[in-house]
Amino acid sequence: MGTTAATAYDDYTRGISYTTEPSNQTLFNNTAYNFQFNLTSSYWDVTQFGFVLKNSTTNLTSNSSTSNGGSVSLNYNTGNNSEIIMNYYWIVSGNYTNGTRVWYVMTSGETEWSLGVFFTDLRNYTSQGIFGLTNFGLAIILFLFIFIFTGIMSYKFGLNSPAAISALVFSLTAFLDVGLDIMSALNPFDAVPHFPTVFLGLITFGLLMREVYR
């Protein structure tokens, strides 16, 4: 009977160690980064290694080396790309082995956050009807914000006095109404600018006077 010789499988990842840079998971747009591929081989004799940078559709730039390991790098600006893809590779005895690393690119505006930005966006969403928000929905959100914040501060600092609680509610309302101008659409009396703040200011003043002359 005949016999069939087994074909040995050559593992061209054996003894190969590599890293890619930058180490960040995400990058920022219009920013230059040093893209680098580092490779060492303790088993195979690597004849070439390198990488190609591309976006989702187009090759952008590349670099390679014919040494048996080391580092290849490129300084590249992310520009307006939404992602940067590194296709890295190495060649052993004419056999090509490759892998991929992907970085997602964020715009710098996506990281800018503050309470003012949040309420400004909320006001814009309401005026444009985005996400189904209306003035009634905005009023509910602002009421919950004031109610919850006041409750947390009262519990944390032991505010039991009606005057102190009223002063806190007035301060929050003034911040939202006058400071951020987000409550103008909720003003029931257009002839009186910032009516919610004025109304709560009068109540707070009355409570403070009562505490003084009690």
Stockholm file with secondary structure:
# STOCKHOLM 1.0

chainA/1-214         MGTTAATAYDDYTRGISYTTEPSNQTLFNNTAYNFQFNLTSSYWDVTQFGFVLKNSTTNLTSNSSTSNGGSVSLNYNTGNNSEIIMNYYWIVSGNYTNGTRVWYVMTSGETEWSLGVFFTDLRNYTSQGIFGLTNFGLAIILFLFIFIFTGIMSYKFGLNSPAAISALVFSLTAFLDVGLDIMSALNPFDAVPHFPTVFLGLITFGLLMREVYR
#=GR chainA/1-214 SS CCCCCCCCCCCTTTTEEEEEECCCSEEETTCEEEEEEEEEESSSCEEEEEEEEECSSCEEEEEEECSSSEEEEEEEECTTCSEEEEEEEEEETTEEEEEEEEEEEECGGGGCCCHHHHHHHHHHHHHHTGGGCCHHHHHHHHHHHHHHHHHHHHHHHTCCCHHHHHHHHHHHHHIIIIISCCSGGGCSCTTSTTHHHHHHHHHHHHHHHHHHTC
#=GC SS_cons         CCCCCCCCCCCTTTTEEEEEECCCSEEETTCEEEEEEEEEESSSCEEEEEEEEECSSCEEEEEEECSSSEEEEEEEECTTCSEEEEEEEEEETTEEEEEEEEEEEECGGGGCCCHHHHHHHHHHHHHHTGGGCCHHHHHHHHHHHHHHHHHHHHHHHTCCCHHHHHHHHHHHHHIIIIISCCSGGGCSCTTSTTHHHHHHHHHHHHHHHHHHTC
//
